[in-house]
Amino acid sequence: MALIISTRIGAKLLTKHNVTRDDVEECFATREKGFLEDTREEHRTDPPTQWFISETFLGRKLKVVFVLQDGDIYIKSAFEPFDVELHIYNKFAK
């Protein structure tokens, strides 16, 4: 299983959200709950877009958005979550 961040997405994460590949990897490593599927019509993909909220090793909370395809994880985005996203994740993630 590989974590794949395209050049375009990597640049967006860094310039727009100040998020590095290490930040994303740390969030996967420290994740305590499961993934949620983004079921909003405008965000539906095949395979489905999934997301979770976790912390980097320094305690920065990030929402990580990705697609799992052929055993690899393709990152779509990662950014500091809004309060509503934290609420949804805490309520529904197992």
RODO-2510 file (C-alpha; in nm, 4 decimals, decimal comma):
residues 94
     n   res          X          Y          Z
     1     m     0,0000     0,0000     0,0000
     2     a     0,1469     0,3317    -0,1083
     3     l     0,0519     0,6835    -0,0067
     4     i     0,0321     0,8845    -0,3282
     5     i     0,0271     1,2636    -0,3403
     6     s     0,0445     1,4053    -0,6907
     7     t     0,2711     1,6995    -0,7606
     8     r    -0,0320     1,9258    -0,8093
     9     i    -0,1994     1,8164    -0,4837
    10     g     0,1295     1,8357    -0,2924
    11     a     0,1805     2,1932    -0,4072
    12     k    -0,1757     2,2855    -0,3105
    13     l    -0,1395     2,1282     0,0341
    14     l     0,1798     2,3193     0,1000
    15     t     0,0837     2,6602    -0,0400
    16     k    -0,2850     2,6740     0,0537
    17     h    -0,2949     2,4724     0,3779
    18     n     0,0696     2,4595     0,4953
    19     v     0,0468     2,0771     0,5086
    20     t     0,3376     1,8492     0,4206
    21     r     0,3551     1,4817     0,3253
    22     d     0,4979     1,4133     0,6733
    23     d     0,1898     1,5793     0,8289
    24     v    -0,0389     1,3495     0,6288
    25     e     0,1638     1,0392     0,7166
    26     e     0,1583     1,1352     1,0852
    27     c    -0,2206     1,1678     1,0757
    28     f    -0,2517     0,8149     0,9363
    29     a    -0,0143     0,6915     1,2084
    30     t    -0,2040     0,8562     1,4957
    31     r    -0,5599     0,7948     1,3715
    32     e    -0,7809     0,6521     1,6480
    33     k    -1,1130     0,6219     1,4652
    34     g    -1,2278     0,4910     1,1286
    35     f    -1,2897     0,6558     0,7962
    36     l    -1,6082     0,8308     0,6865
    37     e    -1,7343     0,8401     0,3287
    38     d    -1,8119     1,1743     0,1676
    39     t    -2,1656     1,1185     0,0373
    40     r    -2,2314     1,4755    -0,0784
    41     e    -2,3375     1,4666    -0,4412
    42     e    -2,0738     1,7135    -0,5597
    43     h    -1,7973     1,5095    -0,3910
    44     r    -1,8978     1,1594    -0,5003
    45     t    -1,6303     0,9617    -0,6776
    46     d    -1,5748     0,6045    -0,7889
    47     p    -1,4142     0,4668    -0,5786
    48     p    -1,5681     0,6703    -0,2953
    49     t    -1,3938     0,9658    -0,1359
    50     q    -1,3173     0,8962     0,2300
    51     w    -1,1906     1,1167     0,5095
    52     f    -1,0822     1,1241     0,8717
    53     i    -0,9549     1,3690     1,1312
    54     s    -0,6402     1,3037     1,3275
    55     e    -0,3421     1,4858     1,4741
    56     t     0,0167     1,5283     1,3648
    57     f     0,2876     1,4377     1,6135
    58     l     0,2852     1,8033     1,7253
    59     g    -0,0921     1,7980     1,7908
    60     r    -0,2164     1,9837     1,4826
    61     k    -0,5585     1,8492     1,3821
    62     l    -0,6066     1,7805     1,0123
    63     k    -0,8896     1,6505     0,7992
    64     v    -0,7352     1,4111     0,5469
    65     v    -0,9385     1,3402     0,2307
    66     f    -0,8422     1,0481     0,0089
    67     v    -0,9470     0,7751    -0,2329
    68     l    -0,8440     0,4126    -0,1841
    69     q    -0,7832     0,2520    -0,5236
    70     d    -0,6099    -0,0746    -0,6107
    71     g    -0,4657    -0,0914    -0,2597
    72     d    -0,3069     0,2551    -0,2751
    73     i    -0,4129     0,5727    -0,0944
    74     y    -0,4494     0,8775    -0,3210
    75     i    -0,4594     1,2000    -0,1210
    76     k    -0,7102     1,4572    -0,2454
    77     s    -0,6675     1,7163     0,0300
    78     a    -0,5635     1,7786     0,3896
    79     f    -0,6426     2,0854     0,5971
    80     e    -0,7438     2,2037     0,9429
    81     p    -1,1054     2,0933     0,9961
    82     f    -1,3998     2,3212     1,0546
    83     d    -1,5971     2,2793     1,3779
    84     v    -1,8870     2,1129     1,1936
    85     e    -1,6491     1,8526     1,0468
    86     l    -1,5065     1,7801     1,3922
    87     h    -1,8601     1,7354     1,5238
    88     i    -1,9577     1,4993     1,2394
    89     y    -1,6412     1,2930     1,2758
    90     n    -1,6692     1,2642     1,6530
    91     k    -2,0350     1,1637     1,6247
    92     f    -2,0155     0,9071     1,3447
    93     a    -1,6612     0,7667     1,3264
    94     k    -1,6118     0,4395     1,5092
***
